[in-house]
Amino acid sequence: MTSKELLYIEDALGHEKYFQSKCKETAEKIEDEELRGFVSDLAMKHGEMFGSFYSLLQ
């Protein structure tokens, strides 16, 4: 893997972690149950994407 590819993965990891934390944070503030569930699902998907990118480094 080239250094440029590693930098891309590092950026992607950071973005996915950020989006996951923001979705979790936002979901806690939402009162509407359906919308809260949707945002929680987004947090979970960002966590899965983080795992996918991380697995490229192993």
PyMOL Python script that loads the backbone (N, CA, C, O; Angstrom):
from pymol import cmd

cmd.read_pdbstr("""\
ATOM      1  N   MET A   1       0.852  -1.166   0.000  1.00  0.00           N
ATOM      2  CA  MET A   1       0.000   0.000   0.000  1.00  0.00           C
ATOM      3  C   MET A   1       0.902   1.235   0.000  1.00  0.00           C
ATOM      4  O   MET A   1       1.887   1.303   0.734  1.00  0.00           O
ATOM      5  N   THR A   2       0.546   2.197  -0.830  1.00  0.00           N
ATOM      6  CA  THR A   2       1.374   3.404  -0.921  1.00  0.00           C
ATOM      7  C   THR A   2       1.092   4.334   0.260  1.00  0.00           C
ATOM      8  O   THR A   2       0.093   4.185   0.964  1.00  0.00           O
ATOM      9  N   SER A   3       1.985   5.285   0.457  1.00  0.00           N
ATOM     10  CA  SER A   3       1.793   6.241   1.550  1.00  0.00           C
ATOM     11  C   SER A   3       0.555   7.104   1.306  1.00  0.00           C
ATOM     12  O   SER A   3      -0.127   7.499   2.252  1.00  0.00           O
ATOM     13  N   LYS A   4       0.269   7.392   0.047  1.00  0.00           N
ATOM     14  CA  LYS A   4      -0.931   8.173  -0.274  1.00  0.00           C
ATOM     15  C   LYS A   4      -2.199   7.387   0.067  1.00  0.00           C
ATOM     16  O   LYS A   4      -3.164   7.961   0.570  1.00  0.00           O
ATOM     17  N   GLU A   5      -2.204   6.105  -0.198  1.00  0.00           N
ATOM     18  CA  GLU A   5      -3.351   5.259   0.145  1.00  0.00           C
ATOM     19  C   GLU A   5      -3.528   5.176   1.655  1.00  0.00           C
ATOM     20  O   GLU A   5      -4.653   5.202   2.153  1.00  0.00           O
ATOM     21  N   LEU A   6      -2.421   5.077   2.383  1.00  0.00           N
ATOM     22  CA  LEU A   6      -2.495   5.037   3.840  1.00  0.00           C
ATOM     23  C   LEU A   6      -3.050   6.342   4.407  1.00  0.00           C
ATOM     24  O   LEU A   6      -3.818   6.330   5.369  1.00  0.00           O
ATOM     25  N   LEU A   7      -2.660   7.463   3.808  1.00  0.00           N
ATOM     26  CA  LEU A   7      -3.198   8.754   4.243  1.00  0.00           C
ATOM     27  C   LEU A   7      -4.701   8.826   3.988  1.00  0.00           C
ATOM     28  O   LEU A   7      -5.448   9.363   4.807  1.00  0.00           O
ATOM     29  N   TYR A   8      -5.143   8.287   2.854  1.00  0.00           N
ATOM     30  CA  TYR A   8      -6.570   8.278   2.543  1.00  0.00           C
ATOM     31  C   TYR A   8      -7.326   7.459   3.589  1.00  0.00           C
ATOM     32  O   TYR A   8      -8.375   7.884   4.074  1.00  0.00           O
ATOM     33  N   ILE A   9      -6.802   6.303   3.931  1.00  0.00           N
ATOM     34  CA  ILE A   9      -7.470   5.442   4.917  1.00  0.00           C
ATOM     35  C   ILE A   9      -7.485   6.117   6.285  1.00  0.00           C
ATOM     36  O   ILE A   9      -8.473   6.043   7.015  1.00  0.00           O
ATOM     37  N   GLU A  10      -6.382   6.773   6.621  1.00  0.00           N
ATOM     38  CA  GLU A  10      -6.323   7.491   7.898  1.00  0.00           C
ATOM     39  C   GLU A  10      -7.387   8.588   7.940  1.00  0.00           C
ATOM     40  O   GLU A  10      -8.073   8.745   8.950  1.00  0.00           O
ATOM     41  N   ASP A  11      -7.529   9.343   6.858  1.00  0.00           N
ATOM     42  CA  ASP A  11      -8.564  10.376   6.784  1.00  0.00           C
ATOM     43  C   ASP A  11      -9.958   9.762   6.875  1.00  0.00           C
ATOM     44  O   ASP A  11     -10.824  10.273   7.586  1.00  0.00           O
ATOM     45  N   ALA A  12     -10.166   8.680   6.161  1.00  0.00           N
ATOM     46  CA  ALA A  12     -11.468   8.018   6.157  1.00  0.00           C
ATOM     47  C   ALA A  12     -11.813   7.510   7.554  1.00  0.00           C
ATOM     48  O   ALA A  12     -12.959   7.625   7.989  1.00  0.00           O
ATOM     49  N   LEU A  13     -10.831   6.950   8.260  1.00  0.00           N
ATOM     50  CA  LEU A  13     -11.061   6.489   9.633  1.00  0.00           C
ATOM     51  C   LEU A  13     -11.493   7.657  10.527  1.00  0.00           C
ATOM     52  O   LEU A  13     -12.436   7.544  11.310  1.00  0.00           O
ATOM     53  N   GLY A  14     -10.792   8.757  10.391  1.00  0.00           N
ATOM     54  CA  GLY A  14     -11.122   9.933  11.197  1.00  0.00           C
ATOM     55  C   GLY A  14     -12.518  10.454  10.905  1.00  0.00           C
ATOM     56  O   GLY A  14     -13.258  10.817  11.819  1.00  0.00           O
ATOM     57  N   HIS A  15     -12.877  10.491   9.621  1.00  0.00           N
ATOM     58  CA  HIS A  15     -14.208  10.970   9.249  1.00  0.00           C
ATOM     59  C   HIS A  15     -15.301  10.042   9.773  1.00  0.00           C
ATOM     60  O   HIS A  15     -16.307  10.503  10.311  1.00  0.00           O
ATOM     61  N   GLU A  16     -15.106   8.758   9.618  1.00  0.00           N
ATOM     62  CA  GLU A  16     -16.131   7.808  10.070  1.00  0.00           C
ATOM     63  C   GLU A  16     -16.296   7.857  11.586  1.00  0.00           C
ATOM     64  O   GLU A  16     -17.418   7.787  12.088  1.00  0.00           O
ATOM     65  N   LYS A  17     -15.195   7.978  12.313  1.00  0.00           N
ATOM     66  CA  LYS A  17     -15.272   8.074  13.772  1.00  0.00           C
ATOM     67  C   LYS A  17     -16.009   9.353  14.169  1.00  0.00           C
ATOM     68  O   LYS A  17     -16.833   9.343  15.084  1.00  0.00           O
ATOM     69  N   TYR A  18     -15.710  10.446  13.480  1.00  0.00           N
ATOM     70  CA  TYR A  18     -16.366  11.724  13.759  1.00  0.00           C
ATOM     71  C   TYR A  18     -17.868  11.623  13.478  1.00  0.00           C
ATOM     72  O   TYR A  18     -18.681  12.021  14.312  1.00  0.00           O
ATOM     73  N   PHE A  19     -18.243  11.090  12.303  1.00  0.00           N
ATOM     74  CA  PHE A  19     -19.661  10.976  11.952  1.00  0.00           C
ATOM     75  C   PHE A  19     -20.394  10.056  12.929  1.00  0.00           C
ATOM     76  O   PHE A  19     -21.536  10.327  13.300  1.00  0.00           O
ATOM     77  N   GLN A  20     -19.750   8.988  13.338  1.00  0.00           N
ATOM     78  CA  GLN A  20     -20.364   8.067  14.284  1.00  0.00           C
ATOM     79  C   GLN A  20     -20.638   8.782  15.609  1.00  0.00           C
ATOM     80  O   GLN A  20     -21.734   8.676  16.160  1.00  0.00           O
ATOM     81  N   SER A  21     -19.654   9.500  16.112  1.00  0.00           N
ATOM     82  CA  SER A  21     -19.844  10.178  17.394  1.00  0.00           C
ATOM     83  C   SER A  21     -20.892  11.277  17.300  1.00  0.00           C
ATOM     84  O   SER A  21     -21.676  11.457  18.232  1.00  0.00           O
ATOM     85  N   LYS A  22     -20.923  12.016  16.196  1.00  0.00           N
ATOM     86  CA  LYS A  22     -21.920  13.072  16.027  1.00  0.00           C
ATOM     87  C   LYS A  22     -23.328  12.488  15.903  1.00  0.00           C
ATOM     88  O   LYS A  22     -24.278  13.057  16.442  1.00  0.00           O
ATOM     89  N   CYS A  23     -23.475  11.375  15.211  1.00  0.00           N
ATOM     90  CA  CYS A  23     -24.785  10.734  15.094  1.00  0.00           C
ATOM     91  C   CYS A  23     -25.261  10.235  16.454  1.00  0.00           C
ATOM     92  O   CYS A  23     -26.431  10.399  16.801  1.00  0.00           O
ATOM     93  N   LYS A  24     -24.368   9.631  17.221  1.00  0.00           N
ATOM     94  CA  LYS A  24     -24.738   9.164  18.566  1.00  0.00           C
ATOM     95  C   LYS A  24     -25.153  10.341  19.441  1.00  0.00           C
ATOM     96  O   LYS A  24     -26.168  10.288  20.135  1.00  0.00           O
ATOM     97  N   GLU A  25     -24.364  11.389  19.398  1.00  0.00           N
ATOM     98  CA  GLU A  25     -24.628  12.583  20.182  1.00  0.00           C
ATOM     99  C   GLU A  25     -25.984  13.197  19.804  1.00  0.00           C
ATOM    100  O   GLU A  25     -26.761  13.593  20.672  1.00  0.00           O
ATOM    101  N   THR A  26     -26.245  13.266  18.527  1.00  0.00           N
ATOM    102  CA  THR A  26     -27.494  13.844  18.039  1.00  0.00           C
ATOM    103  C   THR A  26     -28.683  12.962  18.383  1.00  0.00           C
ATOM    104  O   THR A  26     -29.735  13.466  18.775  1.00  0.00           O
ATOM    105  N   ALA A  27     -28.528  11.657  18.240  1.00  0.00           N
ATOM    106  CA  ALA A  27     -29.627  10.732  18.536  1.00  0.00           C
ATOM    107  C   ALA A  27     -30.090  10.864  19.982  1.00  0.00           C
ATOM    108  O   ALA A  27     -31.280  10.738  20.268  1.00  0.00           O
ATOM    109  N   GLU A  28     -29.160  11.117  20.887  1.00  0.00           N
ATOM    110  CA  GLU A  28     -29.516  11.267  22.296  1.00  0.00           C
ATOM    111  C   GLU A  28     -30.397  12.483  22.547  1.00  0.00           C
ATOM    112  O   GLU A  28     -31.123  12.527  23.540  1.00  0.00           O
ATOM    113  N   LYS A  29     -30.341  13.465  21.661  1.00  0.00           N
ATOM    114  CA  LYS A  29     -31.094  14.707  21.834  1.00  0.00           C
ATOM    115  C   LYS A  29     -32.447  14.695  21.124  1.00  0.00           C
ATOM    116  O   LYS A  29     -33.271  15.579  21.354  1.00  0.00           O
ATOM    117  N   ILE A  30     -32.683  13.708  20.267  1.00  0.00           N
ATOM    118  CA  ILE A  30     -33.908  13.667  19.471  1.00  0.00           C
ATOM    119  C   ILE A  30     -35.029  13.019  20.277  1.00  0.00           C
ATOM    120  O   ILE A  30     -34.862  11.942  20.850  1.00  0.00           O
ATOM    121  N   GLU A  31     -36.152  13.685  20.307  1.00  0.00           N
ATOM    122  CA  GLU A  31     -37.299  13.168  21.043  1.00  0.00           C
ATOM    123  C   GLU A  31     -38.156  12.219  20.203  1.00  0.00           C
ATOM    124  O   GLU A  31     -38.715  11.258  20.732  1.00  0.00           O
ATOM    125  N   ASP A  32     -38.260  12.481  18.907  1.00  0.00           N
ATOM    126  CA  ASP A  32     -39.056  11.631  18.033  1.00  0.00           C
ATOM    127  C   ASP A  32     -38.396  10.253  17.918  1.00  0.00           C
ATOM    128  O   ASP A  32     -37.257  10.130  17.467  1.00  0.00           O
ATOM    129  N   GLU A  33     -39.131   9.231  18.332  1.00  0.00           N
ATOM    130  CA  GLU A  33     -38.566   7.879  18.405  1.00  0.00           C
ATOM    131  C   GLU A  33     -38.113   7.348  17.039  1.00  0.00           C
ATOM    132  O   GLU A  33     -37.051   6.734  16.931  1.00  0.00           O
ATOM    133  N   GLU A  34     -38.915   7.585  16.007  1.00  0.00           N
ATOM    134  CA  GLU A  34     -38.566   7.085  14.672  1.00  0.00           C
ATOM    135  C   GLU A  34     -37.313   7.764  14.137  1.00  0.00           C
ATOM    136  O   GLU A  34     -36.423   7.109  13.594  1.00  0.00           O
ATOM    137  N   LEU A  35     -37.253   9.070  14.294  1.00  0.00           N
ATOM    138  CA  LEU A  35     -36.078   9.815  13.828  1.00  0.00           C
ATOM    139  C   LEU A  35     -34.844   9.435  14.637  1.00  0.00           C
ATOM    140  O   LEU A  35     -33.755   9.295  14.081  1.00  0.00           O
ATOM    141  N   ARG A  36     -35.010   9.267  15.958  1.00  0.00           N
ATOM    142  CA  ARG A  36     -33.889   8.853  16.814  1.00  0.00           C
ATOM    143  C   ARG A  36     -33.360   7.490  16.369  1.00  0.00           C
ATOM    144  O   ARG A  36     -32.149   7.270  16.342  1.00  0.00           O
ATOM    145  N   GLY A  37     -34.261   6.583  16.023  1.00  0.00           N
ATOM    146  CA  GLY A  37     -33.845   5.271  15.533  1.00  0.00           C
ATOM    147  C   GLY A  37     -33.078   5.366  14.232  1.00  0.00           C
ATOM    148  O   GLY A  37     -32.086   4.665  14.032  1.00  0.00           O
ATOM    149  N   PHE A  38     -33.542   6.241  13.343  1.00  0.00           N
ATOM    150  CA  PHE A  38     -32.859   6.426  12.057  1.00  0.00           C
ATOM    151  C   PHE A  38     -31.439   6.946  12.258  1.00  0.00           C
ATOM    152  O   PHE A  38     -30.492   6.449  11.648  1.00  0.00           O
ATOM    153  N   VAL A  39     -31.304   7.951  13.119  1.00  0.00           N
ATOM    154  CA  VAL A  39     -29.981   8.535  13.365  1.00  0.00           C
ATOM    155  C   VAL A  39     -29.081   7.529  14.086  1.00  0.00           C
ATOM    156  O   VAL A  39     -27.878   7.479  13.832  1.00  0.00           O
ATOM    157  N   SER A  40     -29.655   6.740  14.971  1.00  0.00           N
ATOM    158  CA  SER A  40     -28.877   5.686  15.636  1.00  0.00           C
ATOM    159  C   SER A  40     -28.385   4.652  14.631  1.00  0.00           C
ATOM    160  O   SER A  40     -27.267   4.150  14.741  1.00  0.00           O
ATOM    161  N   ASP A  41     -29.228   4.338  13.649  1.00  0.00           N
ATOM    162  CA  ASP A  41     -28.814   3.418  12.584  1.00  0.00           C
ATOM    163  C   ASP A  41     -27.658   4.001  11.778  1.00  0.00           C
ATOM    164  O   ASP A  41     -26.739   3.282  11.387  1.00  0.00           O
ATOM    165  N   LEU A  42     -27.712   5.310  11.535  1.00  0.00           N
ATOM    166  CA  LEU A  42     -26.603   5.961  10.828  1.00  0.00           C
ATOM    167  C   LEU A  42     -25.310   5.836  11.630  1.00  0.00           C
ATOM    168  O   LEU A  42     -24.245   5.591  11.062  1.00  0.00           O
ATOM    169  N   ALA A  43     -25.402   6.002  12.930  1.00  0.00           N
ATOM    170  CA  ALA A  43     -24.213   5.866  13.786  1.00  0.00           C
ATOM    171  C   ALA A  43     -23.650   4.459  13.672  1.00  0.00           C
ATOM    172  O   ALA A  43     -22.436   4.271  13.592  1.00  0.00           O
ATOM    173  N   MET A  44     -24.529   3.480  13.664  1.00  0.00           N
ATOM    174  CA  MET A  44     -24.082   2.091  13.551  1.00  0.00           C
ATOM    175  C   MET A  44     -23.418   1.844  12.189  1.00  0.00           C
ATOM    176  O   MET A  44     -22.402   1.154  12.109  1.00  0.00           O
ATOM    177  N   LYS A  45     -23.988   2.404  11.131  1.00  0.00           N
ATOM    178  CA  LYS A  45     -23.402   2.222   9.796  1.00  0.00           C
ATOM    179  C   LYS A  45     -22.031   2.879   9.696  1.00  0.00           C
ATOM    180  O   LYS A  45     -21.125   2.343   9.057  1.00  0.00           O
ATOM    181  N   HIS A  46     -21.881   4.032  10.324  1.00  0.00           N
ATOM    182  CA  HIS A  46     -20.564   4.680  10.326  1.00  0.00           C
ATOM    183  C   HIS A  46     -19.561   3.853  11.129  1.00  0.00           C
ATOM    184  O   HIS A  46     -18.378   3.814  10.791  1.00  0.00           O
ATOM    185  N   GLY A  47     -20.022   3.198  12.182  1.00  0.00           N
ATOM    186  CA  GLY A  47     -19.154   2.295  12.933  1.00  0.00           C
ATOM    187  C   GLY A  47     -18.725   1.110  12.093  1.00  0.00           C
ATOM    188  O   GLY A  47     -17.580   0.667  12.174  1.00  0.00           O
ATOM    189  N   GLU A  48     -19.650   0.592  11.280  1.00  0.00           N
ATOM    190  CA  GLU A  48     -19.315  -0.524  10.388  1.00  0.00           C
ATOM    191  C   GLU A  48     -18.313  -0.083   9.322  1.00  0.00           C
ATOM    192  O   GLU A  48     -17.388  -0.821   8.983  1.00  0.00           O
ATOM    193  N   MET A  49     -18.508   1.125   8.799  1.00  0.00           N
ATOM    194  CA  MET A  49     -17.562   1.635   7.792  1.00  0.00           C
ATOM    195  C   MET A  49     -16.179   1.821   8.413  1.00  0.00           C
ATOM    196  O   MET A  49     -15.166   1.524   7.779  1.00  0.00           O
ATOM    197  N   PHE A  50     -16.135   2.311   9.651  1.00  0.00           N
ATOM    198  CA  PHE A  50     -14.861   2.441  10.355  1.00  0.00           C
ATOM    199  C   PHE A  50     -14.182   1.078  10.424  1.00  0.00           C
ATOM    200  O   PHE A  50     -12.990   0.956  10.142  1.00  0.00           O
ATOM    201  N   GLY A  51     -14.941   0.060  10.798  1.00  0.00           N
ATOM    202  CA  GLY A  51     -14.388  -1.295  10.875  1.00  0.00           C
ATOM    203  C   GLY A  51     -13.888  -1.797   9.537  1.00  0.00           C
ATOM    204  O   GLY A  51     -12.859  -2.469   9.466  1.00  0.00           O
ATOM    205  N   SER A  52     -14.611  -1.473   8.476  1.00  0.00           N
ATOM    206  CA  SER A  52     -14.183  -1.893   7.130  1.00  0.00           C
ATOM    207  C   SER A  52     -12.866  -1.237   6.744  1.00  0.00           C
ATOM    208  O   SER A  52     -11.958  -1.896   6.238  1.00  0.00           O
ATOM    209  N   PHE A  53     -12.769   0.066   6.986  1.00  0.00           N
ATOM    210  CA  PHE A  53     -11.524   0.763   6.661  1.00  0.00           C
ATOM    211  C   PHE A  53     -10.380   0.251   7.540  1.00  0.00           C
ATOM    212  O   PHE A  53      -9.263   0.049   7.062  1.00  0.00           O
ATOM    213  N   TYR A  54     -10.667   0.045   8.817  1.00  0.00           N
ATOM    214  CA  TYR A  54      -9.631  -0.416   9.747  1.00  0.00           C
ATOM    215  C   TYR A  54      -9.097  -1.790   9.335  1.00  0.00           C
ATOM    216  O   TYR A  54      -7.905  -2.069   9.466  1.00  0.00           O
ATOM    217  N   SER A  55      -9.992  -2.636   8.838  1.00  0.00           N
ATOM    218  CA  SER A  55      -9.567  -3.982   8.450  1.00  0.00           C
ATOM    219  C   SER A  55      -8.591  -3.944   7.263  1.00  0.00           C
ATOM    220  O   SER A  55      -7.839  -4.895   7.049  1.00  0.00           O
ATOM    221  N   LEU A  56      -8.603  -2.859   6.503  1.00  0.00           N
ATOM    222  CA  LEU A  56      -7.650  -2.739   5.407  1.00  0.00           C
ATOM    223  C   LEU A  56      -6.216  -2.600   5.914  1.00  0.00           C
ATOM    224  O   LEU A  56      -5.262  -2.882   5.188  1.00  0.00           O
ATOM    225  N   LEU A  57      -6.076  -2.169   7.148  1.00  0.00           N
ATOM    226  CA  LEU A  57      -4.736  -1.954   7.716  1.00  0.00           C
ATOM    227  C   LEU A  57      -4.137  -3.212   8.315  1.00  0.00           C
ATOM    228  O   LEU A  57      -2.946  -3.246   8.625  1.00  0.00           O
ATOM    229  N   GLN A  58      -4.943  -4.239   8.480  1.00  0.00           N
ATOM    230  CA  GLN A  58      -4.445  -5.470   9.112  1.00  0.00           C
ATOM    231  C   GLN A  58      -3.864  -6.414   8.106  1.00  0.00           C
ATOM    232  O   GLN A  58      -3.401  -7.496   8.469  1.00  0.00           O
TER     233      GLN A  58
END
""", "prot")
cmd.dss("prot")
cmd.show_as("cartoon", "prot")
cmd.util.cbc("prot")
cmd.orient("prot")
